[in-house]
């Protein structure tokens, strides 16, 4: 799994990097065919202090691309909500793959 964590208008500290990777382990526990993960953490320059910390993530799994974003006053809370959204998407994708088995070409032709 290729993991890229980048920050926009903030420095990604080792503690924040460790927190994000620990949370992303939950996704790989549910679905092990994750190819690429890109996480972008931003602090928006808004006048009001509400909802200015934003986290967004692109996940490339075998057969699909998933995207989620979340905004919150606290960056750690935004990461938590982001992982919850991605976890639901990954579980739904895994259920779709398992619910619709593909038949082999030999059976279709006969």
CNS distance restraints for C-alpha pairs under 8 A (distance, minus, plus):
assign (resid   1 and name CA) (resid  34 and name CA) 6.08 0.50 0.50
assign (resid   1 and name CA) (resid  35 and name CA) 4.96 0.50 0.50
assign (resid   1 and name CA) (resid  36 and name CA) 5.51 0.50 0.50
assign (resid   1 and name CA) (resid  37 and name CA) 7.27 0.50 0.50
assign (resid   2 and name CA) (resid  35 and name CA) 6.43 0.50 0.50
assign (resid   2 and name CA) (resid  36 and name CA) 4.70 0.50 0.50
assign (resid   2 and name CA) (resid  37 and name CA) 6.02 0.50 0.50
assign (resid   3 and name CA) (resid  36 and name CA) 6.20 0.50 0.50
assign (resid   3 and name CA) (resid  37 and name CA) 4.88 0.50 0.50
assign (resid   3 and name CA) (resid  38 and name CA) 5.99 0.50 0.50
assign (resid   3 and name CA) (resid  39 and name CA) 7.85 0.50 0.50
assign (resid   4 and name CA) (resid  37 and name CA) 6.26 0.50 0.50
assign (resid   4 and name CA) (resid  38 and name CA) 4.74 0.50 0.50
assign (resid   4 and name CA) (resid  39 and name CA) 6.06 0.50 0.50
assign (resid   5 and name CA) (resid  12 and name CA) 7.82 0.50 0.50
assign (resid   5 and name CA) (resid  17 and name CA) 7.15 0.50 0.50
assign (resid   5 and name CA) (resid  38 and name CA) 6.09 0.50 0.50
assign (resid   5 and name CA) (resid  39 and name CA) 4.75 0.50 0.50
assign (resid   5 and name CA) (resid  40 and name CA) 6.04 0.50 0.50
assign (resid   5 and name CA) (resid  41 and name CA) 7.66 0.50 0.50
assign (resid   6 and name CA) (resid  12 and name CA) 6.77 0.50 0.50
assign (resid   6 and name CA) (resid  38 and name CA) 7.99 0.50 0.50
assign (resid   6 and name CA) (resid  39 and name CA) 6.31 0.50 0.50
assign (resid   6 and name CA) (resid  40 and name CA) 5.07 0.50 0.50
assign (resid   6 and name CA) (resid  41 and name CA) 6.28 0.50 0.50
assign (resid   7 and name CA) (resid  11 and name CA) 5.99 0.50 0.50
assign (resid   7 and name CA) (resid  12 and name CA) 5.81 0.50 0.50
assign (resid   7 and name CA) (resid  40 and name CA) 5.68 0.50 0.50
assign (resid   7 and name CA) (resid  41 and name CA) 4.71 0.50 0.50
assign (resid   7 and name CA) (resid  42 and name CA) 5.69 0.50 0.50
assign (resid   8 and name CA) (resid  40 and name CA) 7.22 0.50 0.50
assign (resid   8 and name CA) (resid  41 and name CA) 6.16 0.50 0.50
assign (resid   8 and name CA) (resid  42 and name CA) 4.60 0.50 0.50
assign (resid   8 and name CA) (resid  43 and name CA) 6.66 0.50 0.50
assign (resid   9 and name CA) (resid  42 and name CA) 6.04 0.50 0.50
assign (resid   9 and name CA) (resid  43 and name CA) 5.71 0.50 0.50
assign (resid   9 and name CA) (resid  44 and name CA) 7.56 0.50 0.50
assign (resid  10 and name CA) (resid  41 and name CA) 7.80 0.50 0.50
assign (resid  10 and name CA) (resid  42 and name CA) 6.65 0.50 0.50
assign (resid  10 and name CA) (resid  43 and name CA) 6.60 0.50 0.50
assign (resid  12 and name CA) (resid  16 and name CA) 6.19 0.50 0.50
assign (resid  12 and name CA) (resid  17 and name CA) 6.44 0.50 0.50
assign (resid  13 and name CA) (resid  17 and name CA) 6.17 0.50 0.50
assign (resid  14 and name CA) (resid  18 and name CA) 6.01 0.50 0.50
assign (resid  15 and name CA) (resid  19 and name CA) 6.16 0.50 0.50
assign (resid  16 and name CA) (resid  20 and name CA) 6.26 0.50 0.50
assign (resid  17 and name CA) (resid  21 and name CA) 6.25 0.50 0.50
assign (resid  18 and name CA) (resid  22 and name CA) 6.02 0.50 0.50
assign (resid  19 and name CA) (resid  23 and name CA) 6.25 0.50 0.50
assign (resid  20 and name CA) (resid  24 and name CA) 6.15 0.50 0.50
assign (resid  20 and name CA) (resid  79 and name CA) 7.07 0.50 0.50
assign (resid  21 and name CA) (resid  25 and name CA) 6.41 0.50 0.50
assign (resid  22 and name CA) (resid  26 and name CA) 7.61 0.50 0.50
assign (resid  23 and name CA) (resid  27 and name CA) 7.77 0.50 0.50
assign (resid  23 and name CA) (resid  80 and name CA) 7.61 0.50 0.50
assign (resid  23 and name CA) (resid  83 and name CA) 6.78 0.50 0.50
assign (resid  24 and name CA) (resid  28 and name CA) 6.73 0.50 0.50
assign (resid  24 and name CA) (resid  83 and name CA) 6.97 0.50 0.50
assign (resid  25 and name CA) (resid  29 and name CA) 6.07 0.50 0.50
assign (resid  26 and name CA) (resid  30 and name CA) 6.66 0.50 0.50
assign (resid  26 and name CA) (resid  87 and name CA) 7.50 0.50 0.50
assign (resid  27 and name CA) (resid  31 and name CA) 6.27 0.50 0.50
assign (resid  27 and name CA) (resid  83 and name CA) 7.83 0.50 0.50
assign (resid  27 and name CA) (resid  86 and name CA) 7.53 0.50 0.50
assign (resid  27 and name CA) (resid  87 and name CA) 5.67 0.50 0.50
assign (resid  27 and name CA) (resid  90 and name CA) 7.11 0.50 0.50
assign (resid  28 and name CA) (resid  32 and name CA) 5.01 0.50 0.50
assign (resid  28 and name CA) (resid  33 and name CA) 7.69 0.50 0.50
assign (resid  28 and name CA) (resid  34 and name CA) 6.79 0.50 0.50
assign (resid  30 and name CA) (resid  87 and name CA) 7.98 0.50 0.50
assign (resid  30 and name CA) (resid  90 and name CA) 7.50 0.50 0.50
assign (resid  30 and name CA) (resid  91 and name CA) 6.75 0.50 0.50
assign (resid  31 and name CA) (resid  90 and name CA) 6.90 0.50 0.50
assign (resid  31 and name CA) (resid  91 and name CA) 7.45 0.50 0.50
assign (resid  31 and name CA) (resid  94 and name CA) 6.92 0.50 0.50
assign (resid  33 and name CA) (resid  61 and name CA) 5.90 0.50 0.50
assign (resid  33 and name CA) (resid  62 and name CA) 5.96 0.50 0.50
assign (resid  34 and name CA) (resid  59 and name CA) 7.34 0.50 0.50
assign (resid  34 and name CA) (resid  60 and name CA) 6.32 0.50 0.50
assign (resid  34 and name CA) (resid  61 and name CA) 4.41 0.50 0.50
assign (resid  34 and name CA) (resid  62 and name CA) 6.64 0.50 0.50
assign (resid  35 and name CA) (resid  59 and name CA) 7.69 0.50 0.50
assign (resid  35 and name CA) (resid  60 and name CA) 5.59 0.50 0.50
assign (resid  35 and name CA) (resid  61 and name CA) 5.28 0.50 0.50
assign (resid  35 and name CA) (resid  62 and name CA) 6.86 0.50 0.50
assign (resid  36 and name CA) (resid  59 and name CA) 5.80 0.50 0.50
assign (resid  36 and name CA) (resid  60 and name CA) 5.01 0.50 0.50
assign (resid  36 and name CA) (resid  61 and name CA) 6.98 0.50 0.50
assign (resid  37 and name CA) (resid  57 and name CA) 7.08 0.50 0.50
assign (resid  37 and name CA) (resid  58 and name CA) 5.82 0.50 0.50
assign (resid  37 and name CA) (resid  59 and name CA) 4.60 0.50 0.50
assign (resid  37 and name CA) (resid  60 and name CA) 6.41 0.50 0.50
assign (resid  38 and name CA) (resid  57 and name CA) 5.54 0.50 0.50
assign (resid  38 and name CA) (resid  58 and name CA) 5.16 0.50 0.50
assign (resid  38 and name CA) (resid  59 and name CA) 6.51 0.50 0.50
assign (resid  39 and name CA) (resid  55 and name CA) 7.22 0.50 0.50
assign (resid  39 and name CA) (resid  56 and name CA) 5.84 0.50 0.50
assign (resid  39 and name CA) (resid  57 and name CA) 4.40 0.50 0.50
assign (resid  39 and name CA) (resid  58 and name CA) 6.59 0.50 0.50
assign (resid  40 and name CA) (resid  55 and name CA) 5.83 0.50 0.50
assign (resid  40 and name CA) (resid  56 and name CA) 5.30 0.50 0.50
assign (resid  40 and name CA) (resid  57 and name CA) 6.21 0.50 0.50
assign (resid  41 and name CA) (resid  53 and name CA) 7.69 0.50 0.50
assign (resid  41 and name CA) (resid  54 and name CA) 5.93 0.50 0.50
assign (resid  41 and name CA) (resid  55 and name CA) 4.60 0.50 0.50
assign (resid  41 and name CA) (resid  56 and name CA) 6.57 0.50 0.50
assign (resid  42 and name CA) (resid  53 and name CA) 6.07 0.50 0.50
assign (resid  42 and name CA) (resid  54 and name CA) 5.17 0.50 0.50
assign (resid  42 and name CA) (resid  55 and name CA) 6.32 0.50 0.50
assign (resid  43 and name CA) (resid  52 and name CA) 5.82 0.50 0.50
assign (resid  43 and name CA) (resid  53 and name CA) 4.78 0.50 0.50
assign (resid  43 and name CA) (resid  54 and name CA) 6.20 0.50 0.50
assign (resid  44 and name CA) (resid  52 and name CA) 5.18 0.50 0.50
assign (resid  44 and name CA) (resid  53 and name CA) 6.48 0.50 0.50
assign (resid  44 and name CA) (resid  54 and name CA) 7.44 0.50 0.50
assign (resid  45 and name CA) (resid  52 and name CA) 7.24 0.50 0.50
assign (resid  46 and name CA) (resid  52 and name CA) 6.62 0.50 0.50
assign (resid  48 and name CA) (resid  52 and name CA) 7.91 0.50 0.50
assign (resid  49 and name CA) (resid  73 and name CA) 6.96 0.50 0.50
assign (resid  50 and name CA) (resid  72 and name CA) 7.12 0.50 0.50
assign (resid  50 and name CA) (resid  73 and name CA) 5.35 0.50 0.50
assign (resid  51 and name CA) (resid  71 and name CA) 5.36 0.50 0.50
assign (resid  51 and name CA) (resid  72 and name CA) 4.18 0.50 0.50
assign (resid  51 and name CA) (resid  73 and name CA) 4.44 0.50 0.50
assign (resid  51 and name CA) (resid  74 and name CA) 7.82 0.50 0.50
assign (resid  52 and name CA) (resid  71 and name CA) 6.57 0.50 0.50
assign (resid  52 and name CA) (resid  72 and name CA) 6.32 0.50 0.50
assign (resid  52 and name CA) (resid  73 and name CA) 5.79 0.50 0.50
assign (resid  53 and name CA) (resid  71 and name CA) 5.60 0.50 0.50
assign (resid  53 and name CA) (resid  72 and name CA) 5.40 0.50 0.50
assign (resid  53 and name CA) (resid  73 and name CA) 5.61 0.50 0.50
assign (resid  53 and name CA) (resid  74 and name CA) 6.14 0.50 0.50
assign (resid  53 and name CA) (resid  75 and name CA) 5.26 0.50 0.50
assign (resid  53 and name CA) (resid  78 and name CA) 7.01 0.50 0.50
assign (resid  54 and name CA) (resid  69 and name CA) 7.27 0.50 0.50
assign (resid  54 and name CA) (resid  70 and name CA) 5.74 0.50 0.50
assign (resid  54 and name CA) (resid  71 and name CA) 4.24 0.50 0.50
assign (resid  54 and name CA) (resid  72 and name CA) 6.41 0.50 0.50
assign (resid  54 and name CA) (resid  75 and name CA) 6.75 0.50 0.50
assign (resid  54 and name CA) (resid  78 and name CA) 6.33 0.50 0.50
assign (resid  55 and name CA) (resid  69 and name CA) 5.66 0.50 0.50
assign (resid  55 and name CA) (resid  70 and name CA) 5.44 0.50 0.50
assign (resid  55 and name CA) (resid  71 and name CA) 6.37 0.50 0.50
assign (resid  55 and name CA) (resid  75 and name CA) 7.39 0.50 0.50
assign (resid  55 and name CA) (resid  78 and name CA) 5.99 0.50 0.50
assign (resid  55 and name CA) (resid  79 and name CA) 6.02 0.50 0.50
assign (resid  55 and name CA) (resid  82 and name CA) 6.82 0.50 0.50
assign (resid  56 and name CA) (resid  67 and name CA) 7.45 0.50 0.50
assign (resid  56 and name CA) (resid  68 and name CA) 5.68 0.50 0.50
assign (resid  56 and name CA) (resid  69 and name CA) 3.99 0.50 0.50
assign (resid  56 and name CA) (resid  70 and name CA) 6.30 0.50 0.50
assign (resid  56 and name CA) (resid  82 and name CA) 7.01 0.50 0.50
assign (resid  57 and name CA) (resid  67 and name CA) 5.73 0.50 0.50
assign (resid  57 and name CA) (resid  68 and name CA) 5.56 0.50 0.50
assign (resid  57 and name CA) (resid  69 and name CA) 6.36 0.50 0.50
assign (resid  57 and name CA) (resid  82 and name CA) 7.68 0.50 0.50
assign (resid  58 and name CA) (resid  65 and name CA) 7.17 0.50 0.50
assign (resid  58 and name CA) (resid  66 and name CA) 5.75 0.50 0.50
assign (resid  58 and name CA) (resid  67 and name CA) 4.63 0.50 0.50
assign (resid  58 and name CA) (resid  68 and name CA) 6.87 0.50 0.50
assign (resid  59 and name CA) (resid  65 and name CA) 5.73 0.50 0.50
assign (resid  59 and name CA) (resid  66 and name CA) 5.09 0.50 0.50
assign (resid  59 and name CA) (resid  67 and name CA) 6.38 0.50 0.50
assign (resid  60 and name CA) (resid  64 and name CA) 6.22 0.50 0.50
assign (resid  60 and name CA) (resid  65 and name CA) 4.54 0.50 0.50
assign (resid  60 and name CA) (resid  66 and name CA) 6.42 0.50 0.50
assign (resid  61 and name CA) (resid  65 and name CA) 6.11 0.50 0.50
assign (resid  61 and name CA) (resid  66 and name CA) 7.88 0.50 0.50
assign (resid  66 and name CA) (resid  86 and name CA) 7.62 0.50 0.50
assign (resid  66 and name CA) (resid  89 and name CA) 7.35 0.50 0.50
assign (resid  67 and name CA) (resid  86 and name CA) 7.55 0.50 0.50
assign (resid  68 and name CA) (resid  82 and name CA) 6.45 0.50 0.50
assign (resid  68 and name CA) (resid  85 and name CA) 6.63 0.50 0.50
assign (resid  68 and name CA) (resid  86 and name CA) 6.37 0.50 0.50
assign (resid  69 and name CA) (resid  82 and name CA) 6.03 0.50 0.50
assign (resid  70 and name CA) (resid  78 and name CA) 5.64 0.50 0.50
assign (resid  70 and name CA) (resid  79 and name CA) 7.50 0.50 0.50
assign (resid  70 and name CA) (resid  81 and name CA) 6.52 0.50 0.50
assign (resid  70 and name CA) (resid  82 and name CA) 5.55 0.50 0.50
assign (resid  71 and name CA) (resid  78 and name CA) 5.51 0.50 0.50
assign (resid  72 and name CA) (resid  77 and name CA) 6.52 0.50 0.50
assign (resid  72 and name CA) (resid  78 and name CA) 5.09 0.50 0.50
assign (resid  73 and name CA) (resid  77 and name CA) 7.77 0.50 0.50
assign (resid  73 and name CA) (resid  78 and name CA) 7.70 0.50 0.50
assign (resid  74 and name CA) (resid  78 and name CA) 6.31 0.50 0.50
assign (resid  75 and name CA) (resid  79 and name CA) 6.26 0.50 0.50
assign (resid  76 and name CA) (resid  80 and name CA) 6.28 0.50 0.50
assign (resid  77 and name CA) (resid  81 and name CA) 6.29 0.50 0.50
assign (resid  78 and name CA) (resid  82 and name CA) 6.06 0.50 0.50
assign (resid  79 and name CA) (resid  83 and name CA) 6.15 0.50 0.50
assign (resid  80 and name CA) (resid  84 and name CA) 6.32 0.50 0.50
assign (resid  81 and name CA) (resid  85 and name CA) 6.31 0.50 0.50
assign (resid  82 and name CA) (resid  86 and name CA) 6.24 0.50 0.50
assign (resid  83 and name CA) (resid  87 and name CA) 5.86 0.50 0.50
assign (resid  84 and name CA) (resid  88 and name CA) 6.36 0.50 0.50
assign (resid  85 and name CA) (resid  89 and name CA) 6.42 0.50 0.50
assign (resid  86 and name CA) (resid  90 and name CA) 6.10 0.50 0.50
assign (resid  87 and name CA) (resid  91 and name CA) 6.12 0.50 0.50
assign (resid  88 and name CA) (resid  92 and name CA) 6.11 0.50 0.50
assign (resid  89 and name CA) (resid  93 and name CA) 6.13 0.50 0.50
assign (resid  90 and name CA) (resid  94 and name CA) 6.12 0.50 0.50
assign (resid  91 and name CA) (resid  95 and name CA) 6.14 0.50 0.50
assign (resid  92 and name CA) (resid  96 and name CA) 6.25 0.50 0.50
assign (resid  93 and name CA) (resid  97 and name CA) 6.34 0.50 0.50
assign (resid  94 and name CA) (resid  98 and name CA) 6.28 0.50 0.50
assign (resid  95 and name CA) (resid  99 and name CA) 5.88 0.50 0.50
assign (resid  96 and name CA) (resid 100 and name CA) 6.32 0.50 0.50
assign (resid  97 and name CA) (resid 101 and name CA) 7.01 0.50 0.50
assign (resid 103 and name CA) (resid 107 and name CA) 6.68 0.50 0.50
assign (resid 103 and name CA) (resid 108 and name CA) 7.00 0.50 0.50
assign (resid 104 and name CA) (resid 108 and name CA) 6.68 0.50 0.50
assign (resid 105 and name CA) (resid 109 and name CA) 6.36 0.50 0.50
assign (resid 106 and name CA) (resid 110 and name CA) 6.53 0.50 0.50
